[in-house]
Structure formats: C-alpha cells, structure tokens
Amino acid sequence: MENTIEVENYKIKQPENWAPKINDDQLIAYIKESDFSNNQVDEGRDFCYFLDKIYYTSDTENSEYACVAYTLNEPSNLESASVKDIIVEENETYIIHRISVVREGVLVDKIPDTKIKVLDSENQSEGGILSSNKKVNITIKDLRLYDVLIIEDSRVKVFSDRDFLRKEFLKYVYVTPSSYWAYGNYKFTFINDRKDAIAYKKTFFRDEEGNVLEPEISHLKKGERFVIEKENYINFVDTNREIAPFIDFATDSNWKDLSNYISPLYEDIYSKASLVEFAPKLVEKLDAIADLDEKLQFAIDYVQNHVYYIFNADEMNGHKPQEPAVTYENKQGDCKAKSVLLKVVLDYIKVDSSVVLVNFNSDHYIKYYLPSLLTFNHVIVKINYKGKTYFVDATARDEFGLIENRGFIYFKHYLEVKPNQDLQIKEPYRFDYYGINEKADFDVVNNVGQLRLVSSYKGNRANYMRKYFKNTNKREIIDSWNNFLFYTLNYANDRNGTDIRTIFKDAVIEVISDDKKLNEVTIQYKSTIENAYFKDADNNRFLMFFDRNMVKNNARDFIHNDVPFWHNFDNEKYEINLTTDQKIDVQEKYTIQESTIKNPYFDFTSRKKVSKNGASMYIDYKPLVNLEIPQDEFEEFRNAHHEIADSNYGIGIDIIEQGLLNMLKYSFKKRLK
C-alpha cells in the first residue's frame, strides 16, 4: 500500500475492545442472498447486506465505528466507493480495520490496493474560516462491478484541553439510515462510558399507520447500551414531507444548570475588560458623539466592519471567548470574540445588552432536542434599547442604519448567557417600516410607453440592494430588471423568444438616494417601450402590470406533515399607475376588483381608482413575522394567499378599439359576461 504522508490522522489497526470482533468466516456467512436481497437487486438497486454502527463516548473521547457490506452493482456506487474523502478534526483519527471485497464467493483483502493521502482541508481560508481539519483521501484500486465491498472503520476524537465542553457534555443525534438502501441486517448501538448519565429522546418515530408517536425520554448510566436492530429493513420515511425519526443523546441536564455553567466563563472575560485601557482611541471617538442613537450605531458598525470575522473551527468546539483586548488589538475574532467585544463597548456607552447562543441552521429542531450547550453553533448580541429588543450579529458586514432600521434576524430559539436562564423564544414581530415601497408609472401615447419605477428598500432589503449594486455589473442589473418587467407586463405571452434588450432598448437604472441612518436605498428605473400593449390571440390590446413577487408561492405550494410554515416576509407597499390615450373598459371585472384580507398573520388591501383613460392600484401588505404558522390554521392562511394570486397582485386595463364594429363587439362581450 502506498502512503503519501505518514501521520496520525489515520491508522490501520484492529477495532477497540468495545467493538465487535468479526473474522473472515463470519463475514462470508453474513453475506448471503435471500428473497429480500434478490427483490432489491431485481429492481435495479444496490443492496446492503449488513450495517453495524456503534457510537462510543467516554470522558476522554468520542468514537464512531461502522462495519458495512454492500453490492457494487450500479456504476455510480462503484465510482463513489473507489474514491472517498474523510474529514477529520484536530485530535481526531480515522482508523481502518478492514477493506475487502467478496468476488465470486472469495474474500479478497483490498488494503494492499488502497492508496491513502492526507491533505489540508483549508479550501475556505480566504473567507476567514480557519481549521486544522485534515482530509483523508482514500483510493481503492480494482473495484469491479458486482463486487460486494466490505469496509470496517472508526473515527476517534480524543479530547484536548480546548475541548473542555465536549469533555463535560455529550451531544449526538442519531438519524435513521438512508431510505435508498435496503438492509439485510441493520444494527445501531450507543455505548455510554461516561461518569454522568446520558439522556436520550426518541422523536418523530411513527406507528404502523404513519402517525407520529409521542417522544420517549430514557437514560443510560455508565456502562449501559442502547441498541436498535432490524432484519430485512427498508426505511420508508418520506423525506420530502416528513422529518426522519431521530434520537437525541445528551448529557442529562437542564437549561438553567447549563446557563449557570457557561455564564461564569463570559463573566470572567467581562471582568478583565476595560475599554478605556485597551481601546483609548475608540473611547475617544465614542465620547465625541453626543447623540446616543448615533453612538449605538457607531459601536455596532465598528465591531461589524472594522474587526475581521474569523471562524476558527477548533475554537468553536468550546465556548470560552477570546478576551476583547486581544480582539481589538488583532482586529479579528470569531463570533464569540466579536460579540463579547460589542457587549463591552455597549457596556461603556451604557446600553443594556447580553450575549446569546443560537443555531440558525437547526433552529426548528431545538424545541425537540434535549437541553445541551452543544446544540448551539453561533453567538450574537441581544440589545435592549428604548423599551424594545433587538438582535445584532456582530459577524455581519455592510449593514447600516440606526438600530431600529438595521437588518432583522429571523430565528426562534436562543439561550441568554446569564445565570438561571431557560431556553427563550424570540417573539413574533411587526415591522414599523416597509421593506419595499414602490411606485410604477406606465404612460402610453401613440403605442409608445414611458415606464418609470421608483423603488425604496429598507432594512434587510436595503442592505442586500446596496451589496447587489456594489458587486454586480450594471448591464447585468438592467437585464435583471428588464427580465422582471418582461413577465410583469405580460410580454412573455405575446412576444416570447424576443431579445428582451430590443423591447427595453433605452433602459437605465440608478441609485438616486442612500440614507445610511434610515438604512433606505431608493432606485429609479426608466425605459421607453415601443409596441407597449400586450395583445391576445384575438388581437385585443391590454396594459398590464402584475408583480409576481407579491405572490408568495412558497406559502401557496408548501406541503409538509411535520414542519410548520416559517413566516418571514417584509411589509410591502405598491402604487401602480397605468395611463393611455385610448378609451378603456371602466367596468372590466379585474380592472375594478379590490380586496381586503385580514387574518392573524397578515393584512392585505388592494384599492383601485379608474378613469376613462387609465387606472391606479394601491397595495398594502403587512405580515406578522418570525413565527411558525400552526398546522391547523395553515389552510386558511394558504387560501388567503390564493386570493392574493387571483388577480389582486396587479392591475390590467382593456383597450376599447375605435370604430362602430369594435363598439358593437365590446357591447356584445359585456352582455355575455
């Protein structure tokens, strides 16, 4: 076997004594055909003869063991089996116990045909992500179609001093296996060899009718095992509509005890921090700002934009933050370091704040998990100011505005780093401002339209739009607006396939104002459009403006049995004015249609003004956000969005063509309605 680098990131040795000892004769015996396996192969699927997984935890290490044997009947599986990468953390070792194939009934050792390389896993370092992770690349030569591949391996993570939290607490989530495979024999074992009891919670397991069972919580003392074993097993979870069953294993604890464990770590850091001593120049700048609103804005801007964010994966394994003096001096730090520095600055200007723990990626699941500090993977700052609560991510960049105008962070669960805290829920929220406030004017004379859009963006949308205009080519921006208008004006249905640039030939777009305190960006788009009317198959002419962004298709199309819909839309306001030198049908149903929708989750109104040569529409949409829609109320919520989609997201006007014949046709059409 060829080893490019001889390091301790991998080893070849026998399994530990807590793992099974499987000899060659036993392996051959395990790999036997059956009616069950033959049915899977006949369906063109690969088959897993057995999978034996073990998770072992002690006060000095966490280890995962697996022994698996599966067919290589599909070329794609053969390819993925031939080359694979294993990412190992600092002080983690990948251990190979066995690599073999069963070929024509004979067991063949493939370790001599295995090439192993150890590489740095630093492909994101330019983005401020630092890690001493290594990538163990494994290449197995001469694997063949219809081989049965056997791999027995382990991953062992030995705790260093930096892993003090992992030493003290265990967190592991077991998820039921891939629904692709059928398993002749499947076994999972969890072994607790820690001094403290491990709690485990079974969640989203189902009965034979598919109904979710109530969660079960049990405990494992030192030396005890939890085992799941199944024969002829297929996991029938519908992953598109169901949460896969999982078991959360965690050191038995509660949120108050956990907050009391972690808060002294931060208090110790705060007690050593004197902003006047380690950041006198920053203090001088803060003192020079008289207005507290502006002083608070400056403090947040400084930490977000002048201190470089470095995600140090190794440091994130624990929760002890870097001292703020070091963060300020080096002008860099991870989320903990930047959040702590921001809190120290806020303490100096006498603005109440605290550090909070969050996990945006698995926020929905936190309510199902057992209490554990290892649930969280990010740190932000909670600020109480003038009777309101705000959350600020100190790692964000290019955000602006007084605190009430800054970007809004959507999440639900957090743990405040203070003594005696429970898991908290971020409250539902109503914006005081419109994320988008847009006015569209489309005036057509002699079949030539002058189109003008003035769009004001605020909060998250302003931050995004600023970045978009900064980082995107101007021609690409104009093309994006043109493409949006191509559908909004319904040209996609009468001139599809036409080069959009020939329709909006002189389109221009520019930022006409950018207020950094209000965090409001206003953009103006102008274009002249020849042949401005949409024509249907009967050559009838219309002016239309239907902004599909108002239709929340993710709400209308949402289907999931277990996950409620997460409501996170902006306040929106629109004014649409269509005018023409032609006479219009002032009684047309959709031209005069208005709507009023009021439910617990959003208010929506559309109002119209119609004249003989045009019409205007005024739309106001105000949602209650940052909450999950209860499943028993979702259909009513969905139907309200269907009502918006029923021509209440824009306006169209019908042109009455000149001439007696056209007037007669128009009158006849009205009688048919």
N, C-alpha and C positions, 0 to 999 in steps of 0.2 A: 504494500500500500504506500502511496506517495503522500507525504505530509509536507506542505509548503512551509508552515510555521509551527514550530514546536512550542506550544504554550499551554497553560492550564485552562483555557477556555473550553476545551473538550478533552475527554479521556475515553479510553476503551477498557472496560473492566466489567466484572460481574455485578449484578444488582446488589443493593443493600439487603440486610437480613430481614427487613420488614416487607420486602417484595417477594413474589413467588420465585421459586427455582424450577425452571422448565427445561427438561432435557430434550434431545432431538427426537426420541421415540414419542414423547408426549406431543410434540409439535405435529408430527406426522399424523398422530391419532386425532388431533383436533381438526385437522384439515380433511374433512370428509364430505362428499357430496350427499345431498338429500333432496327430497321432493321440493323442499323450500328453496334451497340454493339453485336447483335446476330451473325453477319457475322464474327466478330473478334473471338468470343468465339467458333464458329463452326470451325474456322481454328486452334483451339488449343492454342490461345494466350490469355493472360490476358488482361483486358480492364480497362482503366482509365475513370471513369465516369466524373470527373472534376478535374482540377488542376488550382488553383488560386494562383499566385505568385506575391509578391509585394517587391520591393526594395525601402526603405525609407532612405533618407540621410538628415542630418541637420548639423549644425555647432558643435554639441556636440556628435552625434552618427551616426552610420550606422546600419541599421536593415534590416533583410530579413524575410518575412512572407510567409507561404505556407499553403494552405488547399487542401488536396488531398483525393480522394476516389477511390480505385481500387480493382479489384477482386483478390482473392487468389485461383484461380483455378489450378495453377501449383505448385507442391510441392516445387520447388526451390524458388519461390516467397514467399510461406508460410514460408519457413525456414529463408529467409533473413528478412522478416517482423517481425519475432518473436524476433530476437536479432539484435541490431544495435548499432554502436558507433558514437557519435557526438563529434568531436574535437572542443573545444572552446579555444580561445586565452585569454591572460591576459585581464581582464576587459570586457570579453565577457560572456554573459549569454544565455543559452539555455532555452527557455520558452515553456512549454507545455500548450496548450489551450484546446485541446480535443484529446482523443484517444478512438475511438468507433468502433464497427462493426455493420453492418446490417446483421442479421442472421435470415433467413426465414421471412423477412419483418419486423423484430423487431429491433429497435435501442438499442444496449447494450453498456453501459459505461464500458470501459476496464481500466480506470485509477486505480480502486481498484485491478486489476490483473497485474499491472505494477510494476516492481522492477527496481530501479534506483541506480546505483553505480557511484561514481565519482573517477576516478583514475588518477594518474600522467601519462602524455604522454612523458616519458623520455627514450624510448627504444633505442635512438641513442646517449645517453650521452657519452658513451665510445669513440665515434668517434669525440668528440669535439663539439657536437651540443647541445646547452643549450636552454631550452624553459620552460616557466611556463605554457604551454598549459595543459589543462586537457581533459580527455576523459570521456564523459558522456555515460555510458553503460546502454542501455535500454532493458529490457527483458519483453515481453508481454506474459503472460501465457494463455493457452487455446485458441489460434487461431486455426481455423478449415478450412479445405478445403471448398471452395465455400462461405466463408465469404466475405463480402465487408468491407475492412479496411478503416477507416477514421482517418487521422492524421492532426491536425491543430497545427502548432507550429511556433516559431520565434527564431531568433538569434539576439541579441542586443549587439553591440560593442560600449561601451561608451569610448570616447577618454580620455586618460590620458595625462599628460604633455609630456610623452615620444612620444606620437602620434601627435606631433605638425604638421607633414607633412600631416597626414590624416585630421587633423582639417582644414588645409588650402586648401587641394586639395582632390578632389574626383576622383577615378578611379574604374570603374566597367565594366566588359564585360559580356553582355548578349548573351548566345548562344541558338539557337533554341533547343527545347526539344528532348529527346531520340527518335530515329527512331524505337525503339522496340514497344513503346506503341501507341495505338490508343486512342484518347481523344474525349469524348463526348462533353466536353466544356473545352477550354483552354484559360487562361487569364493571361497576364503579365502586371504589372503596375510599372512604375518608378515614384517616387514622389520626387521632389526637394524642400526641405525646407531649403536650404542654402541661405545665403545672396547673394552669387555670382551665376551667370548664369552657367548652365551646358550645355555643347555642347554634342550632340550625333550624331554618324556616323553609318549609316546602310551600311554594307559591305557584299558582296557575296550573296545578295538576287537575286533571279532568276525570269525570266518571265515564262510564261506557256510552252515555248519551251525549258526551261532549260538554257537559256543564262544569263550570269551574268549581272546584271544591274549596271549602274554607281552608285558609292557611293553617299549617300544623307547625308548632314550635316544640322542639325537644332539645336535649342536652347530651353532650358527650364528656365524660370525665377522662382524666389522663389514662391512656391505655385502651380506651374504648374505640370501636369502629362503627361506621355507618356503611351499609352495603346495599347496592341495588344490583340485581342480577336477573337477566331475561334471556330466554331462548327463542329463536326464530322471530326476531324482533324487528319491526319497522316503526319508526317514529312518524306518526301520521299528523303531526302539527301542521296546520295551515298557516305558514309564516307570514302570508300576506294579510291575514285577518285576525291572527291570534298571537298572543305572546307565548313563546315557547316556555314550557314548565322549567322552573329553575329552583335551586336550593341555595339559600344564602347561609354561609357559615361565618360566624364572627365570634370573637371572644365575648363571653357573656357580660354585658354591661348595660348602662342606660345613658341617656343624653346628658343628664346633669353631672354624673360622675365623669363622663368624657370631657365636658366643658371645664370641669374643675381640674382635670389632668392637664389640659392644654393651656388654659389661660395663664398659669404662672410662667410658662415659657415665654409668652409675649410680654407679660408684666415685667419680667426681669430685663427684657430688652428695652422697654419704655423707660425703666428707671435709670438706665445708663445713658439716656439720650438727652442732651442739652443742645437745642438748635442754636442757641446764642453762641455756644462754644465751637461747635463743629461746622456751622454754616453762617458765619457773620455777614457775608455778602448777601446771602439770601434773606436774612433777617432785615438787613438794611433796605432791600427792595420792598419787602412786605410792609415795613414801617412807613415807607413813603407813600403807600396807598391808603387814602383816608376812608374811602367807601368800603364797607365790609363785603358787599356783594362782589365788588371788583377784586378785593383781596382774596376772597374764596376762589374766584375764577382763576386768578393768577397762580394760586397754590396748586390747584388741580392741573392747570396747563403745564406748570413747571415739572411736576413729577411725571406726567404722562409723556411730555415731549423732550425734556432735557436729560432724563435718566433712561438709558438704553435698556430695553427689556431683553433679558437673557433667561431662557428656560433651561435650567440645569436639571436634567432628569434625575441625576443622582441625589441632588439636594432635595428634590421634591419627594423623595422616598420618606423623608422625615418632615417634621413641622417646625423645626427650630429656625426662626428667621435670622437673616443677616442683620447686624447692627446698622442702624440708619446712618451713623457717621461713616461707615465703610461704603454704604450705598451712595451717599452723597459725594464722597471723595472719588470713588471709582466711576461715578456716573453710570452705573449699571447694576442690575439685580433682577431676581425672578419676581414672581407675583407677590410672594410673601414680603420680600425686601422692599419692593416699591410701595406696597400697601402700608407697611409699617412706617416708612418714611413719610408718606402722605398723612398718616394719622398724627405723627409727631409735629408736622407743620401745622395741621389743623388745631392741635392742642395749643400751639403757640398763639394762633390768632383767635383762640377761644371759641372754636366751632366744635360742637359735640359730634364725636364720630367713634366708630368701632370697626375692627376688622371682622369679617365674616367669611365662613367657609362655604363653598358652593361646588356643584358639579353640573355644569350646563349640559354635558353630553348624556348623563343618565338621570337628569332631574326628575323625570316622570317616575322612575323606579324607586327613588329614595323613600317614598312612603311605604313601599313594600319591604325594603331592606331592614335588617336588624340594625340597631344603633352601632355605628363604627366611625371613628375618625378617618379610616382608610376609604370611606365612601367618597370623600371629597378630593378633588384634584385641582382646585383653583381657589384663590383668595382675592376678595375685593373689599371695598370700604363702604360702610353704611354711614350716612351723614344725616343728622337731624338738624334742620335749619328752618327757622321761622315757622314752626309748627308742622312742617312736612318732612317726610323721609325720602331720601334719595340714595341711590346706589351708584357708585363710581368704580369703574375698572381702571386701576392705576396703570395697567399694561396697555391700554388703548392708545392709539396715536391719531393725530389730526382730528381731534374733537374740539369744539368751540362752544362758547356761549356761557352766560350766567347759569348758575346751577339748574334753575327751573327750565332752561332751554336746551340743556345738553342731551345727548343721546340717551334713550331709555333702554334698560337691560331687561329682557324678558326671562324670568325664571320663577320658580315657585318655592323651593325649599332652601333654607340656609341655617347654619349654626353660628351664633354670635360668639366671638371669643371673649367671653366674660364668665365669671363664676355662676354656677347654678342655672345654666341655660337649658331650655328644651329646644328641640328642633322647631324652627319657626316657619311660618307661611307668609310669603310676600303677598300683600293684599292686591285684589283686583284694582284696576286703575282707569281713570278717565283723563284724557289729555285736556289741558287748558288751551291748546292751540291746534291748528290744522297742520297735519304733516304735509299736505299738498292743498294749495288754494290756486285754482287755475281758471283763467278766463280765455275762452276761444271765440274769435270773431271771424266769420266766413261770409264775405260780401261778394256777390256775383253780379256783374254787369256785362251784358253782351256776351254771355257764356264764358267770361273770364273771371276767375275767382281770386280775391285777395284774402289770404289766410294769415291770421296772426294769433299766436298763443303766448300768453304771459303766465308763467307758472312760478309760484313761490313755494319753496320747500323749507321745512323747518325740522329741527331735532335730528333724529336718525337720518331722515331723508336729505337734510342739508349736508350732513357730514358725508353721506355717500355721494351726493351730486358733486360736491367740491372735489372729492378724490377722483370721480369719474372724469370731470373736465380737466383735471390736472394730468391724468395719466393716459388719456385716450386721444388719438388723432382726431383733429377737427372734422375731417371728411367722414371718418367713421361715426362720429357723433351725429352729424347731419343725416347720414344714411340711416341711422337708428331711428331718428325722429320721422324721417320720410317713410320708413317701413311701417312704423306705428300708424301714421296717418293714412297710408295706403289701405289699411284694413278699417280704420275708424271712419273714413269717408266712403267706405264700401266699394272702392275701386277694385278690390280683389275679385269682385263678382262681375265686372263688365270689361276689365282690361288686364286680366290675369296673364302673366307671361311678359308683360311690357316692362322695359327697363325703368325702374322707379325714378331714376335720376332724370329721365326725359319728361316725367309727369311733374315733378317738383324741380324745375330747371334752375331757378334762381334762389333756392332755399338758403337762408342764413340763420345762424343761431349764435347767441352771445349771452354771457352773464351780465346783466345790467345793474345788479347790486349784490353785495355780500356783507351783511351785518354780522360781525363776529360776536357781538354781545347777545343779540336776539337769536343768533345761530340760524339766520334766514338767508337763503340764496334765491334770487329771482332771475329767471331765464326767459329770454324772448326769442321766439321762432317766427320767421316770416317767409312766405312763399307766394308766388303767383302761379295759378294753375289754369292753363287753357283747357277747354272742354271740361268745365268744372262739375257738370251734372253727372250723376250716376244714371245710366239708362238700363231698364229691364228688357226682357226678351220682346216685349211689345212696343219698345221704343218710348215708353213713358219716362219722364225725367223727374229726378228727385235730388234734393240736397239732404245729406245725412251726416250725422256726427254721433257715433256710438263708441264710447271709450270702453273697450273691453276690460281695461284694468279695474273698472268699478265692479265687475262681476267676479266674485270670489269663488272661482271654480274649485279651489281646494276644499272649500266648505261644501259646495254642492256635490262633489264627487267622493267625499270622504266616506270610507267604509272600513270599520274595524270593530271587532267584537269586544276587545279588551281595553283599547287605548281611547280615552275621550279626545274630542277635538280640542286642540290648543288654540285659543282665540288671541290673536296678536296683530290686529290691523290698526291702521292710523285713522285719525279724523281726516275726512276729505271734504272739500267744497269745490263746486264747479259752477261756472256760468258759461252757457253755450248760446251764442247769438248767430242765427242764420238769416241772411237777407238776400233778396233777389230783385231784379227789375221786372220779374214776371208775376202774374197773379197766381196765388196758391189756394189750395183747398183748405179753408179755415175750419172745416168740420171733420177733417180726416181723423179717424179714431186714435191712431198712435201719435198724431201731432198734438192733440189736446189732452191725451191721457196723463193724469197725475197720480201720485201715490203717496201714502203715508203709512209707514211701518213703525210700530213701537213694540218692542219686546224687552225682556230683562237684559239682553246682550247687545242690542244696538237700536238706534233711532235712525230712520232714513226717510227723507222727504224729497219729493220732486215736484216743482211747480212750473207752470208754463204761462207765457204771455204770447198771444198770437195776433198778428196784424195781417192785412191783405197782401203784404209783400215780405213776410218773414215771421219768424218765431224765436222765442228765447226759452231756455230751460235753466232752472236753478236747482242744484242738487246739494243736499246737506246730509252727511253721513257721520254719525258719532257712535263708536262702539265702546263697550266696557271691555277692557283687555286684561291680559295677564291672568287668565283663568282657563280652566277646563270646562267645556260645556257638558253638563250631566247627560248621560246617555238617554235617560228617559225624557229629556227635553230637546234632544238633538233634531228629531224630525221636524218639529215646529220651527226650529232655528234654520234648518236646511230649506224648508218651504219658503221662509221669508227671503232667502237668497234667490230662490227660484223666481219669486215675484219681482225682485230687482232685475233679474235677467230677462223678464218678459217685457222688454222694450222700455224699461224705466231707467236705463243707464245711458240715455242719449235722446236725441230727437231727430226726426226726419220731416221734411215738408214735400208735398206733392205739387208739381207744377201743372196748372191748367193751361193747356195749349190754346193759342188764339184760333179763331175760326168757328163757324157755325157747327160744322161736323164734329169738331172736338168738344164743343159745349154740349151737344146732344149726347155724345159718348160719355161725357162726365156725368150728366144728369141721369143717364141710364145706369151707370155704375153705382151712383148713390142710391137709386131705388132698389138695386139688388142687395145692398148691404143690410 
